[in-house]
Amino acid sequence: MWKSHQVLFLAAALLATTAAESFAQEAELLGVLRSEATLQEKSAACRQLARIATKEAVPTLAALLGDEKLSHMARYALEGIPDPSVDDALREALGKVQGRPRLGVIGSLGVRRDAKAVDALAGLLKEPEAAAAAARALGNIGTPAAAKALEDALPGASDGRQLAVCEGVLRCAEALAADGQKAPSQAIYDRLRGLADAPHQVRAAALRGAILSRGKDGVPLLVEAIHGSDYSLAAAAVRSAMELPGPEVADALLAELPKAPAERQGLLILALADRHEPRVLPAVLQAVQGSDGQLRILAFRALKRVGDASCVPALLEAAVAGSDEVSRAAMESLESLQDKSVDDQLTARLSEARGKMRMVLIELAGRRRTAAAAPALWLAADDADAAVRIAALASLGMVIGTADLPKLIARMAATKDDGEAGALDKALRDVCLRSEDREAVAAQLAAALATADGPVKVRILETLHAVSGATALKAIAAAAGSGDEKLRDAAFRVLGEWKSVDAAPVLLEVHNTVSDERLKVRAIRAYIRIARQFDMPADRRAAMCRTALAAADRDEDKRLVLEVLLRYPGEEMQAIALEAAKVPALKEEASLVVMGMTSKGIDRAELGKALAQAGHTPVKLEIIKAEYGAGEKTKDVTSILRKYAKSYRIIFLPSASYNETFGGDPAQGIAKRLTIKYRIDGKEGEVSLNENAIIVLPIPK
């Protein structure tokens, strides 16, 4: 017993302490609102008060309701205070504030569902500027009095205000239904759906509400609308049938299905399928085999919910003989059928099928990933018809496992047709990428690489690239040292596109060992690309940049390292840039990179020392014209570049990507250049830069 009392005592003490802290914090925040603090500081105070404010905060917050800049935040804080003084303050402000703050106060009265505000809000329904906000607020309040005020305003509402008033009435009906007042809610829905001049969406919403609020007693309304002259109301009724529980609804829909015209039958079929009603299946199959194209499409969609193995013959016939649209819909339905015996039927038919039926079954085997169809697919892969072979290989890639990889690899040398070779390579990749043991798969491919012919080796390299991993990387690195020029080029291309940092040491080793200058350049550039694009610890990136500066033979490659330094500023990167500034060819650009780093937070005192050491001084810079793109596909970026040009010959853009900075890619898939005509201290110059290069403007001669 003593322990229980002790726990209660401690809890009470904790609550008292917490309350005291909250009161102190509230007082401090209110002090901010009464002070000369900035708009940002006052907004932040309101945001915190929304969590902890009590009735003590109401006078201070209410005083801000007429403030154009702070009214919104003040209301945000007030709306959550559980005290009637808030409602009093909002009603009082309603008669005083104007403009946007007044509309906000109206909205807050609705949020708080202040029944005492109904009369005042009703008076605003005739004001063009406030009618919509008042109607929404009354709808949120949702009392019978609010509903009456809105309904009374309907006859005189202009076109512009009628929709807002109707929306408010509908909200009232929903609120009344939620409060258990079904009779007044139904009466509102009935009056609204009977308004001949009401917008069609209002009548549709009212019909839905009238049906749902009545439950199973709403079925007669549902049936009436289905046979009515207004299609939008029929559609609204059917949508409500999807929400309405009870067997009576399904019974009614099934009873009306054969009586309805084709356009309504489609709605009923979808509603029954959405309810997973199996009794609709015969009607769906009849529609599938009918002549009405739109009804057939809707029936195919319904089969995704209620179809079973009995649907296969009809769906196959539609897939083979129907129009393109019908065929696609039938294939989607066949793909989605969950009955296991569907696969048995399709596999049994595949062995005997010919023509388009065979192509359809081959595609379905892949889309449904039917492993039992593999023997028939292997036979089809040897068909005399190239189209059949290509389709079979595509499906084999979806159904076979890694045990069959040797069979796919063995076909590579014998495949001469380009289309078939592409399908085979894709199948190979699909199987490999589904494997749970990527390293084992890569080992199989690496073994095949050693014995394959030249062109096949290149194709295997592409698959190894897709598989990735240590084993794949090792095999590709070995190919990079091959005496076969085509294989070596392919290996370098793959290494240059590798999707992980694991390739960095391999690229560096290749750069240091090959004698071909072209390959050395490709290797070091790919190494720098990894440092620029991939996530890695800061110390590793810095080490890669330092290594690349030392290893690169050409100044233009060293400049690529400077771009990496600028993209990832830091103390270590600054130190590397200062070292690069000691290289005569890089001195100026490296010092400007240091300046760029400083603009991103590096110590400015160090910047001054670095620029002084480099002899860099500010200039008077003017951008005359700038164009970005390739060939005829260029865009004028003069105004954008002027925005970022300051008093230095280096221009820092907000993104490392030119495409992002300049609002899009003017020549997708093509290497682009940025051409700038400029004037420095009165002298004109021009420079053309590779895409995403650091923008450093040479001094005009």
C-alpha positions, 0 to 999 in steps of 0.5 A, spaced: 500 500 500 505 504 501 508 503 495 502 505 491 501 511 495 509 513 493 508 512 486 501 516 486 505 522 490 511 521 485 506 522 479 503 528 482 509 531 483 512 530 476 505 533 473 506 539 478 513 540 476 511 539 468 505 544 469 510 549 472 515 548 466 509 549 461 506 555 465 513 558 465 514 557 457 507 559 456 509 566 459 515 567 455 512 565 449 507 570 450 512 575 452 515 574 445 508 576 442 508 582 446 515 584 444 518 587 438 521 580 436 521 579 428 515 576 424 519 569 424 520 569 432 513 571 433 511 565 428 515 560 432 512 562 438 505 561 436 507 554 433 509 552 440 503 555 443 499 551 439 502 545 443 501 548 450 497 554 450 492 555 456 486 560 456 491 565 459 494 566 452 487 568 449 487 575 450 494 576 447 493 571 441 486 574 440 490 581 439 493 578 433 487 576 429 487 582 425 494 582 423 495 580 416 502 577 417 500 573 424 493 572 424 494 565 421 499 563 426 495 566 432 489 562 429 493 556 429 495 557 436 487 559 438 484 553 435 487 548 440 485 551 446 480 547 450 476 553 453 470 557 451 474 564 451 477 562 444 470 562 441 468 568 444 474 572 442 473 569 435 466 571 435 468 578 437 473 579 432 469 577 426 465 584 427 472 587 427 477 584 422 477 585 415 480 582 409 484 575 409 484 575 416 476 575 417 476 569 412 481 566 417 476 567 423 470 565 419 474 558 418 476 557 425 469 558 428 468 552 423 474 548 426 471 549 433 464 548 431 462 554 435 454 553 435 453 560 438 456 563 431 451 560 427 447 567 426 453 571 425 455 566 420 448 566 416 448 573 415 455 573 411 452 568 406 449 574 402 456 577 402 460 575 395 467 575 399 465 571 405 459 567 403 464 561 401 468 561 407 461 562 411 458 556 408 464 551 409 464 554 417 457 552 417 457 546 414 463 544 419 459 546 425 453 541 422 448 543 427 440 543 425 440 550 426 446 551 421 443 546 416 437 551 416 441 557 415 444 554 409 438 551 406 434 558 407 440 561 403 440 556 397 434 559 393 437 566 393 444 564 392 448 566 385 451 561 381 458 563 384 455 562 391 450 556 390 456 551 390 459 553 396 452 553 400 450 546 397 457 544 400 456 547 406 449 543 407 452 536 405 457 537 410 451 539 415 448 532 413 454 528 414 455 531 421 448 530 423 449 523 421 455 522 424 452 525 431 446 519 430 441 524 427 439 520 421 432 523 420 434 530 419 440 528 415 436 524 410 431 530 410 437 534 408 440 529 402 433 528 400 431 536 399 438 537 395 437 531 390 431 534 389 433 541 387 433 541 379 437 547 378 443 544 383 450 542 380 450 535 378 455 533 383 451 536 388 445 532 386 450 526 386 453 527 392 446 528 395 444 521 392 449 517 395 448 520 402 441 519 401 442 511 400 448 510 405 444 514 411 438 509 410 442 502 409 439 497 406 432 501 406 436 505 401 436 499 396 429 502 392 433 509 391 439 505 388 434 501 383 431 508 382 437 511 380 440 505 376 434 506 371 433 513 371 435 518 365 441 521 369 447 517 367 451 521 373 446 519 378 446 512 376 454 512 377 453 515 384 448 510 386 452 504 383 458 507 387 454 508 393 453 500 392 460 499 393 460 502 400 453 499 402 454 493 406 449 487 406 446 481 402 440 485 400 445 490 395 448 484 391 441 481 390 438 488 388 444 489 383 443 482 380 436 483 379 437 489 375 443 487 371 439 483 365 434 489 365 439 495 365 442 498 358 449 496 356 452 502 359 449 501 366 450 494 366 458 495 366 457 500 372 453 494 375 458 489 373 464 493 376 460 494 383 458 487 384 465 485 382 468 490 387 463 486 392 467 480 390 460 477 388 461 470 385 454 470 382 456 475 377 461 471 373 456 468 368 454 475 366 461 478 366 463 472 361 457 473 357 459 481 357 466 478 355 463 475 349 458 480 347 459 485 341 459 492 346 466 494 346 466 498 352 462 493 356 467 488 354 473 492 357 469 493 363 467 486 364 475 484 363 476 489 369 471 485 373 474 478 372 480 481 375 476 480 382 471 475 380 474 470 375 476 463 376 479 458 371 472 457 367 474 464 364 480 461 361 477 459 354 473 466 353 479 470 355 484 466 350 479 467 345 478 475 346 486 475 347 487 472 340 481 475 336 479 481 339 482 488 337 488 491 340 484 494 346 480 488 347 486 483 347 490 487 352 485 487 357 484 480 356 491 479 357 491 483 363 485 479 366 488 472 364 495 474 368 491 476 374 487 470 375 489 467 382 486 460 381 492 455 380 488 450 375 489 456 370 496 455 369 495 448 368 490 449 363 495 454 359 501 450 360 497 444 357 494 448 351 501 451 349 504 444 347 499 444 341 498 451 340 499 455 333 499 461 330 497 467 335 494 463 340 501 460 341 504 467 342 499 469 347 500 463 351 508 464 351 507 471 353 502 469 359 507 463 361 512 469 362 507 474 365 504 469 370 511 466 371 509 459 370 515 454 371 511 448 369 511 451 362 519 451 361 519 445 357 514 448 352 518 454 352 525 451 351 522 447 345 519 454 342 526 457 343 528 453 337 522 454 333 523 456 325 520 463 326 524 468 329 518 472 333 516 465 336 524 464 339 524 471 341 518 471 345 520 464 348 526 467 350 523 473 354 518 468 357 524 463 359 527 469 363 521 470 367 520 462 369 527 458 369 532 458 375 539 459 375 540 451 374 538 453 367 543 458 366 548 454 362 543 452 357 542 460 356 549 461 356 551 456 351 546 459 346 549 465 346 555 463 340 549 460 336 545 466 336 546 470 330 539 474 329 540 481 333 533 481 336 534 474 338 541 476 341 537 482 345 532 477 348 537 472 350 541 477 353 535 480 357 533 473 359 540 471 362 540 478 366 533 477 368 535 470 371 541 472 374 538 478 378 532 474 381 538 469 384 539 469 391 546 468 390 549 473 386 556 471 387 555 464 384 551 467 378 557 471 377 562 465 377 558 462 372 558 468 367 566 469 369 567 461 367 563 462 361 567 469 359 574 465 359 572 460 353 567 465 349 568 468 343 570 475 342 563 478 341 560 473 346 565 476 351 562 483 350 555 481 351 557 477 358 561 483 360 554 487 360 551 481 364 556 481 369 555 489 370 548 488 371 549 482 376 555 487 380 559 484 386 566 482 387 566 476 383 563 480 377 568 486 378 574 481 378 572 478 372 571 485 368 578 488 371 581 482 368 578 483 361 580 490 362 587 488 361 586 483 355 589 483 349 583 483 345 581 491 343 574 490 343 573 486 349 578 491 353 574 497 350 567 494 353 571 492 360 573 500 360 566 502 358 563 497 364 568 500 369 566 507 367 559 506 369 560 501 375 555 503 380 559 502 387 565 505 390 568 498 389 571 499 382 575 505 384 581 501 386 580 497 380 580 503 376 586 506 379 590 499 378 588 499 371 590 507 370 597 505 373 599 499 369 596 500 362 600 503 357 595 506 352 594 513 353 586 513 351 585 507 356 589 511 362 585 517 361 578 513 361 580 510 367 582 516 371 576 519 369 572 514 371 575 514 378 574 521 379 567 520 377 566 515 383 569 520 387 564 525 385 558 521 385 557 516 390 556 516 397 562 515 402 566 517 408 569 524 407 576 521 409 575 516 403 573 521 398 578 526 400 583 520 399 581 519 392 581 526 390 588 527 393 590 520 389 587 522 383 591 529 383 597 525 384 595 520 378 592 524 373 597 526 367 593 531 364 591 538 367 584 537 364 583 531 368 586 534 374 581 540 373 575 535 374 578 533 381 577 541 383 570 540 381 569 534 386 573 539 392 568 544 390 562 539 391 564 537 397 567 542 401 571 541 408 577 543 411 581 537 408 578 538 401 580 545 402 587 543 404 587 539 397 585 545 393 591 549 396 596 544 394 593 544 387 594 551 387 601 550 387 601 547 380 602 553 376 597 550 371 592 549 376 594 555 381 588 560 379 582 555 378 584 552 385 585 558 389 578 560 386 575 553 388 578 555 395 574 561 395 568 557 393 569 553 399 569 559 403 562 561 401 560 554 403 562 555 410 570 554 410 573 560 414 574 566 411 580 568 414 583 562 410 580 564 404 583 571 404 590 568 405 589 563 399 587 569 395 593 573 396 598 568 395 594 566 389 594 574 387 587 573 386 583 580 386 576 582 384 574 584 377 568 588 374 564 582 371 559 583 365 555 577 362 554 579 355 550 572 352 550 565 355 548 559 351 547 552 353 546 545 349 549 542 343 548 543 336 541 546 334 538 544 341 541 550 345 537 555 350 539 562 352 541 562 359 544 569 360 539 571 365 540 565 369 548 566 369 547 574 370 544 572 377 550 568 379 555 572 376 559 576 382 565 580 382 570 574 381 572 570 375 569 564 378 561 563 377 558 558 383 551 555 381 546 553 386 547 546 383 553 542 380 548 540 375 547 545 369 541 541 367 538 543 374 540 550 374 538 552 367 531 549 368 532 542 364 536 538 359 536 542 352 539 536 348 538 529 352 543 524 351 548 528 348 554 531 351 553 539 351 557 545 352 556 552 355 558 558 351 559 564 355 561 571 352 563 576 357 566 582 359 572 583 364 574 590 366 571 593 360 575 587 355 571 582 352 572 575 352 569 568 350 569 561 353 566 554 352 565 549 357 564 542 358 557 540 361 557 541 369 565 544 369 567 549 374 565 556 371 572 560 370 572 565 366 579 567 363 582 574 363 581 577 356 587 579 352 
